[in-house]
Amino acid sequence: MRIALDEARAARDRGETPVGAVIADPATGAVLARAGNRTRELSDPTAHAEMLAIRAACAARGSERLTGLDLYVTLEPCAMCAAAIAAARIGRLCYGASDPKSGGVEQGARVFSHPQTHHRPEVFGGIAETEAAELLRMFFAARR
């Protein structure tokens, strides 16, 4: 999660919403991909940290499946990212701050609880939650 927080801080420094993501192999500890939000920079509403990390990890693996890998993200994924996590067959999702407004895992859409979901990763929330939430609070407070 420390690397994901670094990515979130880098996103903040670029003027993006401070969310960072890392995909790692729990068997070896190797980081396959890391990313921060780039929606403004790329003029792409799908350029969330999770989506960018999933794309990079799939390219690194040469497969659309990320079975057995862990995704660390500083904010609870939205419904779009949760659907991509399921499609990629990520084994474990660890996230920091909950997102009552736009979350799609334990808030809002609860994508993994739908019977149509073909894959449900293990989910662990609240990892470095205070630090992740503070990054977001400070970012939005500065914008107001």
SERO-221674 format. One record per atom (N, C-alpha, C): residue number from 0; x, y, z; atom name. Coordinates in steps of 0.001 Angstrom, whole numbers, plus 500000, padded with zeros to 6 digits. Layout:
N
NUM X Y Z CA
...
% end
This chain:
144
0 500830 498804 500000 N
0 500000 500000 500000 CA
0 500876 501263 500000 C
1 502076 501143 500506 N
1 502972 502316 500506 CA
1 503228 502812 499074 C
2 503410 501893 498147 N
2 503649 502292 496752 CA
2 502386 502932 496179 C
3 501235 502392 496497 N
3 499967 502974 496029 CA
3 499803 504391 496571 C
4 500172 504601 497825 N
4 500105 505952 498403 CA
4 501074 506897 497693 C
5 502261 506390 497329 N
5 503207 507204 496553 CA
5 502591 507602 495215 C
6 501922 506666 494574 N
6 501253 506948 493288 CA
6 500129 507964 493479 C
7 499403 507877 494587 N
7 498330 508840 494879 CA
7 498912 510243 495061 C
8 500023 510338 495777 N
8 500668 511646 495966 CA
8 501162 512209 494628 C
9 501693 511353 493775 N
9 502139 511799 492447 CA
9 500951 512279 491616 C
10 499822 511584 491712 N
10 498608 512017 491005 CA
10 498178 513392 491513 C
11 498179 513561 492827 N
11 497827 514862 493428 CA
11 498737 515954 492880 C
12 500019 515679 492812 N
12 500984 516673 492336 CA
12 500766 517025 490870 C
13 500114 516145 490116 N
13 499774 516426 488711 CA
13 498411 517105 488591 C
14 497736 517337 489723 N
14 496415 517954 489699 CA
14 495287 516961 489530 C
15 495604 515676 489656 N
15 494600 514617 489546 CA
15 494070 514261 490929 C
16 492891 513682 490988 N
16 492382 513158 492246 CA
16 493392 512139 492762 C
17 493822 512275 494017 N
17 494914 511438 494528 CA
17 494504 510004 494858 C
18 494519 509193 493826 N
18 494266 507763 493973 CA
18 495409 507028 493300 C
19 495942 506027 493984 N
19 497032 505228 493443 CA
19 496713 503755 493542 C
20 497294 502972 492643 N
20 497051 501528 492604 CA
20 498335 500785 492271 C
21 498431 499570 492803 N
21 499577 498692 492560 CA
21 499046 497281 492382 C
22 499600 496559 491419 N
22 499291 495139 491251 CA
22 500576 494373 491515 C
23 500490 493432 492457 N
23 501663 492677 492880 CA
23 501364 491184 492914 C
24 502420 490408 492791 N
24 502331 488958 492910 CA
24 502627 488599 494361 C
25 501641 488083 495101 N
25 501878 487778 496515 CA
25 502888 486650 496726 C
26 503081 485812 495734 N
26 504024 484701 495868 CA
26 505470 485185 495865 C
27 505747 486232 495096 N
27 507124 486710 494966 CA
27 507322 488114 495522 C
28 506229 488850 495703 N
28 506319 490240 496132 CA
28 506630 491192 494992 C
29 506753 490671 493779 N
29 507071 491511 492621 CA
29 505907 492424 492272 C
30 506226 493668 491976 N
30 505225 494631 491516 CA
30 505163 494552 489999 C
31 503990 494214 489478 N
31 503815 494120 488030 CA
31 503414 495444 487422 C
32 502671 496251 488183 N
32 502189 497524 487649 CA
32 501878 498477 488791 C
33 502018 499756 488503 N
33 501672 500804 489454 CA
33 501167 501993 488657 C
34 500192 502704 489213 N
34 499616 503834 488484 CA
34 498881 504755 489437 C
35 498733 505981 489002 N
35 497894 506955 489683 CA
35 496873 507474 488688 C
36 495834 508105 489193 N
36 494810 508657 488300 CA
36 495437 509560 487250 C
37 494899 509491 486019 N
37 495354 510339 484908 CA
37 494176 510762 484033 C
38 493004 510894 484620 N
38 491817 511219 483821 CA
38 491934 512573 483136 C
39 492443 513569 483841 N
39 492583 514916 483253 CA
39 493716 514940 482232 C
40 494853 514390 482627 N
40 496025 514394 481747 CA
40 495740 513714 480415 C
41 495040 512588 480460 N
41 494762 511818 479248 CA
41 493411 512153 478622 C
42 492651 513067 479244 N
42 491290 513387 478790 CA
42 490494 512104 478585 C
43 490554 511241 479598 N
43 489949 509911 479525 CA
43 489273 509592 480853 C
44 487944 509546 480873 N
44 487247 509269 482136 CA
44 487488 507862 482674 C
45 488057 506983 481873 N
45 488356 505625 482348 CA
45 489786 505494 482863 C
46 490560 506563 482865 N
46 491969 506490 483263 CA
46 492123 506569 484784 C
47 491325 505753 485478 N
47 491458 505619 486922 CA
47 492712 504804 487206 C
48 493270 504984 488394 N
48 494497 504283 488772 CA
48 494352 502771 488588 C
49 493223 502224 489013 N
49 493019 500778 488912 CA
49 493015 500310 487460 C
50 492326 501055 486601 N
50 492232 500672 485192 CA
50 493617 500715 484538 C
51 494377 501763 484830 N
51 495717 501872 484252 CA
51 496627 500754 484751 C
52 496539 500435 486033 N
52 497359 499351 486583 CA
52 496950 498004 485990 C
53 495656 497774 485835 N
53 495180 496516 485239 CA
53 495687 496388 483807 C
54 495579 497462 483030 N
54 496057 497425 481645 CA
54 497555 497114 481591 C
55 498330 497775 482452 N
55 499785 497570 482456 CA
55 500145 496152 482908 C
56 499470 495643 483915 N
56 499756 494281 484397 CA
56 499369 493240 483348 C
57 498255 493447 482669 N
57 497853 492521 481600 CA
57 498887 492522 480478 C
58 499370 493703 480125 N
58 500399 493795 479082 CA
58 501677 493097 479539 C
59 502055 493296 480798 N
59 503273 492663 481319 CA
59 503145 491153 481352 C
60 501946 490687 481647 N
60 501720 489239 481725 CA
60 501399 488617 480374 C
61 500999 489446 479428 N
61 500598 488927 478121 CA
61 499291 488167 478191 C
62 498408 488588 479090 N
62 497129 487905 479294 CA
62 496099 488889 479823 C
63 494845 488626 479524 N
63 493765 489449 480074 CA
63 493378 489004 481474 C
64 493984 487967 481977 N
64 493702 487421 483307 CA
64 494852 487716 484263 C
65 494504 488167 485443 N
65 495486 488462 486485 CA
65 495239 487585 487704 C
66 494901 486349 487421 N
66 494591 485374 488462 CA
66 495731 485268 489471 C
67 495369 485285 490739 N
67 496343 485103 491797 CA
67 497110 486351 492189 C
68 496840 487473 491540 N
68 497551 488706 491868 CA
68 496726 489553 492836 C
69 497422 490452 493522 N
69 496792 491367 494474 CA
69 496762 492770 493888 C
70 495652 493461 494104 N
70 495520 494868 493738 CA
70 495399 495677 495012 C
71 496294 496634 495179 N
71 496242 497581 496286 CA
71 495836 498925 495706 C
72 494818 499541 496273 N
72 494359 500838 495786 CA
72 493977 501696 496984 C
73 494258 502975 496900 N
73 494075 503851 498050 CA
73 492626 504213 498328 C
74 491749 504044 497364 N
74 490333 504370 497525 CA
74 489490 503205 497027 C
75 488398 502952 497707 N
75 487469 501896 497278 CA
75 487151 502074 495793 C
76 487317 501046 494976 N
76 487050 501167 493546 CA
76 485589 501502 493238 C
77 485414 502282 492175 N
77 484070 502592 491677 CA
77 483512 501353 490974 C
78 482282 501429 490518 N
78 481645 500286 489854 CA
78 482390 499886 488573 C
79 482857 500867 487806 N
79 483599 500558 486575 CA
79 484867 499767 486896 C
80 485615 500233 487886 N
80 486864 499560 488244 CA
80 486600 498196 488873 C
81 485548 498102 489680 N
81 485193 496815 490283 CA
81 484855 495795 489199 C
82 484137 496223 488160 N
82 483818 495310 487058 CA
82 485087 494865 486341 C
83 486034 495776 486151 N
83 487305 495420 485506 CA
83 488114 494465 486383 C
84 488071 494670 487693 N
84 488755 493778 488628 CA
84 488197 492365 488511 C
85 486874 492261 488444 N
85 486239 490947 488281 CA
85 486601 490330 486934 C
86 486561 491125 485871 N
86 486868 490615 484531 CA
86 488312 490126 484443 C
87 489217 490808 485139 N
87 490631 490423 485119 CA
87 490927 489251 486042 C
88 489954 488885 486854 N
88 490095 487757 487793 CA
88 491185 487993 488841 C
89 491309 489236 489290 N
89 492271 489557 490341 CA
89 491909 488778 491591 C
90 492898 488224 492254 N
90 492654 487354 493405 CA
90 492270 488077 494670 C
91 492917 489211 494920 N
91 492673 489910 496182 CA
91 492698 491411 495938 C
92 491711 492101 496500 N
92 491619 493556 496453 CA
92 491813 494093 497859 C
93 492795 494964 498018 N
93 493049 495632 499297 CA
93 492930 497125 499038 C
94 492005 497788 499722 N
94 491866 499221 499495 CA
94 491932 499992 500803 C
95 492228 501283 500675 N
95 492386 502163 501821 CA
95 491078 502760 502291 C
96 490748 503927 501789 N
96 489562 504666 502226 CA
96 488305 504147 501550 C
97 487215 504116 502296 N
97 485909 503806 501722 CA
97 485431 505009 500922 C
98 484549 504767 499963 N
98 484017 505852 499140 CA
98 482496 505812 499153 C
99 481869 506457 500149 N
99 480406 506417 500249 CA
99 479701 507043 499050 C
100 480371 507957 498347 N
100 479746 508644 497207 CA
100 479800 507816 495923 C
101 480952 507237 495626 N
101 481135 506573 494328 CA
101 481661 505150 494419 C
102 481793 504610 495608 N
102 482318 503258 495751 CA
102 481436 502222 495084 C
103 482063 501165 494602 N
103 481314 500111 493931 CA
103 481547 498737 494519 C
104 482223 498684 495681 N
104 482560 497399 496283 CA
104 481720 497159 497532 C
105 481903 497989 498534 N
105 481139 497844 499775 CA
105 480119 498958 499943 C
106 480150 499941 499058 N
106 479181 501032 499018 CA
106 478441 500926 497683 C
107 477442 501727 497495 N
107 476794 501881 496188 CA
107 476454 500595 495471 C
108 477027 500422 494291 N
108 476670 499323 493388 CA
108 476995 497930 493930 C
109 477996 497801 494779 N
109 478403 496506 495348 CA
109 478512 495426 494257 C
110 479332 495729 493298 N
110 479473 494902 492091 CA
110 479716 493428 492393 C
111 480549 493127 493374 N
111 480903 491731 493632 CA
111 479775 490931 494270 C
112 478736 491604 494743 N
112 477627 490888 495379 CA
112 476544 490485 494390 C
113 476643 490935 493144 N
113 475625 490615 492144 CA
113 475798 489188 491619 C
114 474708 488485 491406 N
114 474816 487118 490888 CA
114 475431 487045 489489 C
115 475378 488156 488739 N
115 475955 488177 487396 CA
115 477474 488283 487418 C
116 478047 488604 488562 N
116 479503 488726 488663 CA
116 480126 487343 488577 C
117 481011 487153 487605 N
117 481629 485847 487375 CA
117 482784 485553 488316 C
118 483365 486600 488888 N
118 484509 486412 489784 CA
118 484421 487412 490928 C
119 484693 486930 492115 N
119 484702 487776 493303 CA
119 486056 487645 493990 C
120 486835 488716 494002 N
120 488119 488639 494702 CA
120 487895 488671 496209 C
121 488899 488264 496948 N
121 488883 488519 498381 CA
121 489007 490028 498537 C
122 488276 490605 499465 N
122 488287 492061 499643 CA
122 488681 492404 501070 C
123 489645 493315 501181 N
123 490090 493815 502474 CA
123 490104 495335 502402 C
124 489246 495970 503166 N
124 489197 497428 503191 CA
124 489882 497984 504424 C
125 490129 499286 504394 N
125 490684 499964 505553 CA
125 492197 499881 505699 C
126 492913 499459 504655 N
126 494374 499361 504702 CA
126 494948 500779 504529 C
127 495670 501271 505513 N
127 496202 502645 505501 CA
127 495088 503653 505238 C
128 493942 503370 505786 N
128 492740 504177 505530 CA
128 492911 505644 505933 C
129 493487 505887 507083 N
129 493625 507263 507568 CA
129 494467 508103 506618 C
130 495608 507570 506195 N
130 496492 508309 505296 CA
130 495846 508525 503925 C
131 495182 507482 503410 N
131 494523 507593 502108 CA
131 493387 508613 502159 C
132 492594 508566 503209 N
132 491468 509497 503349 CA
132 491962 510928 503520 C
133 493052 511108 504254 N
133 493598 512452 504471 CA
133 494104 513063 503168 C
134 494737 512269 502325 N
134 495165 512769 501011 CA
134 493979 513320 500233 C
135 492889 512579 500235 N
135 491694 513012 499513 CA
135 491069 514246 500164 C
136 490961 514247 501478 N
136 490377 515395 502187 CA
136 491158 516675 501891 C
137 492454 516594 502008 N
137 493302 517773 501773 CA
137 493214 518252 500321 C
138 493175 517324 499382 N
138 493085 517670 497967 CA
138 491798 518441 497683 C
139 490678 517930 498156 N
139 489405 518571 497876 CA
139 489211 519845 498692 C
140 489778 519916 499882 N
140 489705 521133 500684 CA
140 490436 522272 499974 C
141 491561 521968 499342 N
141 492325 522979 498615 CA
141 491588 523469 497378 C
142 490706 522669 496839 N
142 489964 523034 495629 CA
142 488755 523912 495929 C
143 488309 523909 497177 N
143 487074 524641 497536 CA
143 487333 526079 497819 C
% end
